[in-house]
């Protein structure tokens, strides 16, 4: 009885923390995105109102996705998981077809739907999480390794060809996370992990451009006018924020000093506008969200719910690490957005949809 009361009390605390974070992070992200893109919008003689409306639109769509994913029982989404996975795979292949997908910076990652761009690899992450959660719930540890490797490797391989190494790395981490939460341990897990790392290294060094792009972070100032230009500009911006920053919208990062600062390098804007204090605060909020999701995974008893929440936690933590690590020069630049903070409609909507699943578990599941 004492254990039950304690777990219920913790669930209520986690639920309260979760919803506060769900309000704070998207709101902070929208404000930062508008501040980062404001000057570029004015310079392009575009309407600031349209900029604000664009960000608001994605938040509304993301909010609706959150509500829908929360309202529909998880078992329905799990039954649809194979269909979602097939659709995601088809979209990933279609986006690379000339004339169908839209290429930006040499990467074929988007569909253009009127005024908005849709990135299929973001939806593929959610489809994979649902599929892997269903797989973990239905199979014993010894039956997991083969199917997880095949599905994960296929999806990561297609995404890698776009090319999108950052998302491919997240997909690999989801596969490893599924094996771990599914009970695979010891040699099998070590073998798969080692094979994944080896495959990633071979893929990364399979072309001169990827090799230089990845290794340039070790000597960013040597490549400051080429491969590391954006990284060096971000480091300079971040360093100039000092302890408390220059103020919202006043840093050079907002004035085009960091190219496309509102997307993958928005953490540089945080560091310059709000200093070390603001950067640490945003980092703590993102880590807190992942911790809340991981803790829920430990408390639920349903295997599918446990796997789903664990994998969403892995997704949030790995993506946050890859993004911030790149901005502060600790990791190669792989081009993944900062969850709920970076501009990017597909990322925002899909992340909110995934967190809607978590919310549904909070609302419906009794924790023993």
N, C-alpha and C positions, 0 to 999 in steps of 0.2 A: 504493500500500500504506500509506504514511504517513497519507494522508487518510482511508483506511478505518479504520485503528486509532484515529485521533483522533476520528472520528465515533462509533465504537463506544464509546470511553471517555466521550465527552460524553453519549451516550444512556444509559449506565449511571448517570452523575451525575444526569441529568435524571430518570431513573426513580426513583432513590433519593429525590431531593427531592420528587418527585410523591407518593410513598407516605407520606413523613413529613408532608407538608401534608394529605394525606387523613386522617391520624389526628388531627393537631393541631386543624385548623379545626372539624370537626364536634363534637369533644369540647369545645372551648372554647365553641362555640355552644350546646350542650346545657346546660353549666354556667351560662352567662350567662342563658339563657332561664328556667331554673328560679329563679335569683336574682331576675330581673326580675319574675316572676309570683308569687313566694312570698307576699308580703304581700297581694296582691289575692286569692290563693287562701284565705288564712287569714281575710281580711275577709268573704269570701263563704261562710264556714263549710264550705268544701270540703276534701277530703283532699289533703294534700301528697303522699302516696304516689301518688294518682291523677295528680297533676301530673307527678311524675317518671316514672310509667309511661307517660303520654301522650307525653312527649318521647322516652322510650326506644323506644316503639312506632314512631314515625316514623323514628328512626335505624335500627331493625331493618329496616323496610320499605325505607328508602333503601339500606341495605347490601345487601339482597337484590337490589334493582334494579341496583346497581353490579355485583354478581357476575354477574347474568344478562346485562347488556349487555356485560360484558367477555368472557364465555364464548362467546357466539354470534358467529360471524364477521360482520364489518361488511357484507359483501356481502349477507347475509340481511336486515339492517336496511334497507339501501339499496333492496332490491327491494320491501320493505314500505312504503317512505316515502310513495308516493302514497296508499296506504290510510290510513296514519296521519294524513296531511294532511286527507283527507276526514273522518275521524272527529273530528279536532280542530276542523274547521270546523263540523261538526254540533253538537258539544258547545258551542262558543262561541255558536251561535245558540240552542240549547235553553236555555242558562242564563238567557237574557233573557225566556223565556216565563213569564208569571205562573203561579205554582203549581208550576213545575218547578224553577227556580233559586231560590236564597236571596239575598235582598237584605240588605246590611249597610251602614249609613251612606249609603243612597241608591244604592249600586252593586250591579248584578246580576252578580256574578262567581263565585258558588259553587254547588255541589251539596251538599246535606246527605245524607250516607250514614250513618245511625245516629248515633254519637257524633262522627263526623269530618266535616270540610268538605273538599271537593275543588275546586280552582280550575283550570278547563279552560285558561285562558290560559297557565299554566305548562307544561302538556303540549303546547300549541300551539307553544311556542318550540322544544321538542325535535323535534317533527314537522317544523317548518319548516327547522331546521338539517339534518336528514337529507335532506329533499327538495332543498334548495338544493345540498348537497354532491353529490348524484346529478346534478343539473342541470349543475353546473360540470364534472363529470367527463365528461359526454357531449357537451357543446356547445362550439363555438368561441366566442371572445369576442363576435364580431358577432352570434351567435345567442342570447346570454344576456339582453340588456337587456330585451326585451319580456316574456318569461316571468317573469323575476325581478320586474319592476315589477308585473305583474298579480297574481301570487301574494302578494307582500309587501303591496301596497296593499290587497288584499281582506282579508287577515288583520288588518292593522293597523287598517283601518276598522271591522271588527266589534268588535275589542277596544276601540277608542276609544269606541264607542257604549255600552259596559257601564256607566259609563265607566271606562277604565283607561288614562290617558294615558302613564303610566310604561312599562307593558309595550308599548304601541303604539310608543313611541320605541325600545325595545330591538328590536322587530321591524323597524322601519325601518333600524336600524343593521345588522341581520343581512343585509338586502337589499343595502345598500351594500357590506358586507363581502364578500358573494358576488360582486358585480360586480368588486371589486378583486382578490380572489384568483383570479377567473376570467380575469383579463387585460384587463379593460375599462379603458381609460385615456383621458386627454385630455378632449375636449369632451363625449363621451358620459357619462363619470363625473361631470364637473362639472355637466352639465345635470340628471342624475338627482338629484345631491346638492342642487342649488339648488331643484329642484322639490319634493323631500322636505321641505326646510326651509320652503319657502313653504306647502306643504300643512299642515305642523305649526302654523305661525303662524296660518293662517286657522282651523284647527280649534280652536286654543287660545283664540282671541278670538271664537269664534262664539257664546259665551254669556257673560252677565255673571258668573255664578258662576265659570266656568273662568278668565276674564280676571282677576278679583280674586284668585282662588286662586293663580294663577301669578305675578302681579305683586306680591302682598303681601310676598314674600320680600325685595323691595328696601327696604321700610319695615316690617319685622316689628313694631316696637314701636307703630306707628300702628294696626296691626290685631291687637294682642296679645290682645284679648278675643274675637276672632272668627276670621278666616281664618288668622292666624298664631299662635294660642294654643299649639298643640303645638310649633311651631318655637321660640317664645320660651322655653317651659319647657325644651326640649332645650338651647338655647343657655346658659341659666342653669345647668343641671345640668352641662353640659360644662365651662363656665368654672370652676365651683366645685371641679373635680377637681384643678386645679393640675398639679403635675409627676407625683406618684405616686398620686394618688387617695385616696379615703376608705376603701377596702377593699371586698372582695366583699360585695355585698348591703347595704351600710350607707349608700349614697347616697340622697338624696331621690328620685331617679328610680325607685328600686325601691319607693318607698312611695306611688306614684300621682301624684307631682308631674308626671311626663310621662305623659299618657294612652297606654295600650297600648304601653308602652316596650319590651316584649319582641318586638314585631313590627318595623315599619319604622323605629323610632327606638332600636333597641337600641345603636347606636353612642354615643348619649348616656349609656347605662348604662356602657359601656366607658370613656368619657371621665371620668365621675364616679367610678366605683369604682377605676379603675386609672390615672387621670390621663393627661397627654400621652404619657407613656412607653408605657402600655398601648394607647392609641389608635393611636399610630404603629406599634406592634408588630403589631396586628391588620391595619392597612392594609398594612404591608409583606408580611405573610403572604398576603393576598389578591392583591396585585400579583405576588408571587412565583409564585403558582399560575398566574395568567394568563400570565406570562412563560415559565414552563415549557411551557405548552401551545402558545404561539406559537413557541417554539424547536423543539418537536417538529414543528410545521407546516413549518418551514424545512428540516428534515432528511429528512422522508419524501419519497419520489419518486412514490408513487401519487397521482394527481390527486384522487380522492375523499377519501382520508385527509388530504391536505394541506388541502383545502377544509373538511372537517369540523373538524379541530383548530383551524384559523384562526378559524372561525365560533364555536366554543365559547370561544376566547380573547376574541373580541370581546364575546360575551355576558357573560362574567364581568367584563370590564373596564368595559363601559358600565353594567352594573347596579350595580357597586360605586361607580362615579363618581356615578351618579344618587342613590344612597342616602346616601352620606357627604356629598356636596355639599349635599343638603337638610338634613341634621342640623346642619351647621356654618354654614348660612345662605348658602352660595355659589350654590345652585341652588334652583329652585322645588321644593316638596314634590309629588312625583308618586306616592308610595305604592308603591315597589318594595322588596322585602326585601333585606337584606344577605346575599349568597350564603353559605350554610352556617352563618351566625351567627344571623340573625333566626329567631324562631319562625314556623312556617308549614310544615305538613307537605307540601303540594304542592310548594312551592319546594325544600325539602330533598330530597325523593325525586327530583324531576326533575333537579336539579343533580347529584346523585350518579349518576343514570342516565347523564347526559351525560358525566360524568367516567369512568364505567365504559367508555364507548366509547373514551375516550382511553387508559385502562389496557389495553384489548384491543390497541390499536395498539402500545403499548409492549411488550407481551408477545409479539406475533406477528411484527411487521414488522422485517425487516432494513433498516438504514439505510445507504445507500451513501455 
